[in-house]
């Protein structure tokens, strides 16, 4: 059996960042890792951040894996061979309804090589329940979790951390709050324990979907993937990101700067935070400078014109 782990969390919570901690922890315990990475547009952007780790990463572009891209996800999982001593992680995009997806992963008899799904939800300590009309979705992603990881804690004080932890405990008292290393140790032990099993129901704690779940909404989130000038001025690009229109909930992509034209960076701008996060990347050879925007009612024409002006 192969442990099946659903990695959830709202847009920008830090799911890919968590994987960069988890994968080395699993590898240190001798566990092989496969990852399906789902995103609205170009999943290869986040996949490039994992490319240097010892993991087999499958980017999955499109809609949420709980609905529009569900068939593509299942087709990938069906093709995974029996591989005792390995783990399958699904990084769902931030708008995924976890109860909907867990219902499919739990009931599909063709997923017989996997355990029943576990779920770890990544929470942004700075933004927990500051999502306006999306607060319900964030709570729902916690309610089905077996484990929770509290991210960006260095950005908040002890009082805020205690408030968030208390809210998570009240919402889902059975979920363990873990670090990447702690979850890696736990998952390594589970992987060894189920390696010789042929029964799906083998984990001590599994996320079970609510019965009779109907899809709660047609996702209000849309996405646009736009090409950027291949090389841009760093300061001008920072200004562009800082002044993104309000409907943009999340923005990221690949970028090269005039002061370092041979380097490629994955860039991220998260709502409610100042500044721009840059991670050095080694993407595939034909990677182009790209901007991916996620939000509600995206002003695509305006964004395209602003990007063009950077050249």
C-alpha positions in Angstrom: 0.0 0.0 0.0 1.0 3.6 -0.7 0.0 6.4 1.7 -2.2 8.9 -0.1 -1.8 12.4 1.3 -3.9 15.4 0.2 -2.1 18.7 0.9 -4.7 21.5 1.2 -4.7 25.2 2.1 -6.0 28.5 0.8 -4.3 30.4 -2.0 -0.8 31.4 -0.9 -0.8 29.6 2.5 2.5 28.0 1.6 1.7 24.4 0.4 4.7 24.2 -1.9 6.9 25.7 0.7 5.8 23.0 3.1 6.7 20.3 0.5 10.2 21.6 0.3 10.5 20.7 4.0 8.5 17.5 3.9 10.3 15.8 0.9 13.8 15.9 2.5 12.3 14.6 5.7 10.8 11.7 3.9 13.9 11.0 1.9 16.0 10.9 5.0 13.7 8.0 6.2 14.1 6.2 3.0 10.7 7.0 1.6 10.3 7.8 -2.1 7.9 10.6 -3.0 5.5 11.2 -5.8 3.7 14.6 -6.1 0.8 15.7 -8.2 0.7 19.5 -8.2 -2.5 21.1 -9.2 -2.8 24.8 -10.2 -5.2 27.0 -12.1 -2.9 27.7 -15.0 0.8 26.8 -15.1 1.5 24.2 -12.4 5.1 24.0 -13.7 5.9 27.3 -11.9 5.5 25.7 -8.5 6.8 22.4 -9.8 10.1 24.1 -10.6 10.6 24.8 -6.9 10.5 21.1 -6.2 12.6 20.1 -9.2 15.9 19.7 -7.3 14.4 17.6 -4.6 14.2 13.8 -4.7 10.6 13.6 -5.8 8.7 12.7 -9.0 6.5 15.7 -9.7 3.6 15.7 -12.1 2.2 19.2 -12.9 -1.6 19.3 -13.4 -3.0 22.5 -14.9 -6.6 23.4 -15.0 -9.4 23.8 -12.6 -9.7 22.5 -9.0 -9.1 18.7 -8.6 -12.4 18.5 -6.7 -14.3 19.3 -9.9 -13.1 20.4 -13.3 -9.7 18.6 -13.1 -10.9 15.6 -11.1 -10.7 13.2 -14.1 -7.2 14.2 -15.0 -6.1 13.7 -11.3 -7.7 10.2 -11.2 -6.1 9.2 -14.5 -2.7 10.1 -13.0 -3.4 8.1 -9.8 -4.6 5.1 -11.7 -1.3 4.8 -13.5 0.9 4.8 -10.4 2.3 1.3 -10.0 2.3 -0.6 -6.7 5.4 0.8 -4.9 5.8 -0.2 -1.2 8.0 2.3 0.6 6.7 5.3 -1.3 4.2 8.1 -0.7 1.8 9.9 -3.0 1.1 13.6 -2.2 -1.6 15.6 -4.0 -1.0 19.4 -3.7 -4.5 20.8 -4.4 -4.9 24.4 -5.5 -6.1 26.9 -3.0 -9.8 26.9 -3.9 -10.3 23.1 -3.6 -13.2 21.8 -1.6 -11.6 19.1 0.4 -14.7 17.2 1.4 -15.7 16.9 -2.3 -12.3 15.5 -3.3 -12.0 13.2 -0.3 -15.3 11.6 -1.2 -13.9 10.6 -4.6 -10.6 9.5 -3.3 -12.2 7.4 -0.6 -14.9 5.7 -2.7 -13.0 4.9 -6.0 -12.2 1.2 -6.0 -9.6 1.6 -8.7 -7.3 3.4 -6.2 -6.6 0.0 -4.5 -2.9 0.6 -4.3 -3.4 3.6 -2.0 -4.4 3.9 1.6 -7.5 5.9 2.4 -6.6 9.6 2.1 -4.9 11.5 4.8 -5.1 15.3 4.7 -2.7 18.0 5.9 -4.0 21.6 5.7 -1.5 24.4 5.6 -2.7 27.6 7.4 -1.2 31.1 7.0 -1.1 32.4 10.5 -1.1 36.0 9.3 -4.2 35.6 7.1 -6.4 33.0 8.9 -10.0 34.0 8.6 -9.1 37.3 7.0 -10.4 36.1 3.6 -13.7 38.0 3.6 -16.3 35.9 1.7 -13.8 33.0 1.4 -13.5 32.4 5.1 -16.0 29.5 4.9 -13.9 27.7 2.3 -10.8 28.1 4.6 -12.6 26.7 7.5 -13.9 23.8 5.4 -10.4 22.9 4.4 -9.5 22.6 8.1 -12.6 20.6 9.1 -11.6 17.5 7.1 -7.9 17.5 8.0 -6.0 14.8 9.9 -3.1 17.2 10.3 -2.6 21.0 10.3 0.6 23.0 9.7 0.7 26.6 10.9 2.8 28.6 8.4 4.4 32.1 8.6 4.4 32.1 12.4 7.5 34.3 12.5 5.4 37.1 11.1 2.9 37.2 14.0 3.2 37.5 17.8 2.4 34.9 20.5 -1.1 36.2 21.0 -2.0 35.8 17.3 -0.5 32.3 17.2 -2.5 31.3 20.3 -5.7 32.7 18.8 -5.2 30.8 15.6 -4.3 27.6 17.3 -7.3 27.9 19.6 -9.6 28.4 16.6 -8.1 25.4 14.8 -8.5 23.2 17.9 -12.2 24.2 18.3 -12.9 23.7 14.6 -11.2 20.3 14.3 -10.0 18.9 17.7 -8.8 15.6 16.2 -6.3 17.2 13.8 -2.6 17.2 15.0 -0.7 20.5 14.5 2.7 19.5 13.1 5.9 20.8 11.5 7.2 19.5 8.2 9.8 17.4 10.0 7.3 16.0 12.5 4.9 15.1 9.7 7.7 13.5 7.8 8.7 11.3 10.7 5.1 10.2 11.2 4.6 9.6 7.5 7.8 7.6 7.3 6.6 5.3 10.1 3.2 4.9 8.4 4.8 4.1 5.1 6.8 1.2 6.6 3.7 0.0 8.5 1.5 -0.3 5.4 4.2 -1.5 3.0 3.0 -5.2 3.3 -0.7 -4.5 3.6 -3.5 -5.0 1.0 -6.3 -3.2 2.9 -7.0 0.4 2.3 -8.3 1.1 5.8 -4.9 0.9 7.5 -4.1 4.3 8.9 -4.8 5.2 12.5 -6.5 8.5 11.5 -8.1 9.1 8.1 -10.1 12.0 6.8 -13.6 10.7 6.0 -15.9 12.9 3.9 -19.3 14.0 5.1 -22.1 11.9 3.7 -24.2 13.2 0.9 -21.9 16.0 0.0 -23.0 18.1 -2.9 -20.7 20.6 -4.6 -21.1 23.8 -2.6 -20.5 26.3 -5.3 -19.3 26.9 -8.8 -15.8 28.2 -8.0 -15.8 32.0 -8.2 -12.0 32.0 -8.9 -10.7 32.5 -12.3 -7.1 32.5 -13.6 -5.1 34.1 -16.4 -1.7 33.1 -17.6 0.1 35.9 -19.5 3.6 36.1 -21.1 5.9 38.7 -19.7 8.8 40.5 -21.4 11.7 38.0 -21.2 13.9 40.4 -19.1 12.5 43.2 -16.9 13.9 45.9 -14.7 13.8 44.7 -11.1 12.5 47.9 -9.5 9.9 48.4 -12.2 8.7 44.9 -11.7 8.4 45.4 -7.9 6.3 48.5 -8.5 4.1 46.5 -10.9 3.5 43.7 -8.3 2.9 46.2 -5.5 0.2 48.0 -7.5 -1.7 44.9 -8.8 -5.5 45.6 -9.1 -7.6 44.6 -6.1 -9.4 41.7 -7.8 -6.1 39.8 -8.0 -6.1 37.4 -5.0 -2.8 35.6 -5.9 -0.1 36.3 -8.4 3.1 34.3 -9.3 5.3 33.3 -12.2 8.8 33.1 -13.6 10.9 36.2 -14.2 14.4 37.3 -15.3 15.9 40.6 -14.3 18.2 43.0 -16.3 20.7 43.0 -13.4 20.9 39.1 -13.5 19.8 37.9 -16.9 21.1 34.4 -16.5 19.1 33.7 -13.4 15.4 32.6 -13.4 13.2 33.3 -10.3 9.8 32.0 -9.2 8.0 35.1 -8.0 5.0 35.3 -5.6 2.8 38.0 -4.4 0.3 37.1 -1.7 -2.7 39.2 -0.6 -2.3 41.2 2.6 1.5 41.2 2.4 3.9 43.8 1.4 6.8 43.0 -0.8 7.7 40.3 -3.4 9.0 36.8 -2.7 11.7 35.5 -5.1 13.0 32.0 -5.2 15.9 31.0 -7.5 14.7 28.3 -9.9 16.1 25.9 -12.5 13.1 25.4 -14.8 12.9 23.4 -18.0 15.0 24.8 -20.9 12.1 26.3 -22.8 10.6 28.1 -19.8 9.4 31.6 -20.6 8.9 34.6 -18.3 5.3 34.1 -17.1 2.7 35.8 -14.9 -0.2 33.8 -13.5 -3.1 35.8 -11.8 -5.8 34.2 -9.7 -8.9 36.1 -8.5 -12.5 37.1 -9.1 -13.3 39.3 -12.1 -9.7 39.6 -13.3 -9.0 42.7 -15.4 -7.0 40.7 -18.0 -6.7 43.4 -20.5 -5.3 45.9 -18.0 -2.9 43.3 -16.6 -1.6 42.5 -20.1 -1.0 46.1 -20.9 0.8 46.7 -17.6 3.0 43.7 -18.3 3.8 44.8 -21.8 4.8 48.2 -20.5 7.6 46.5 -18.4 9.4 45.7 -21.7 
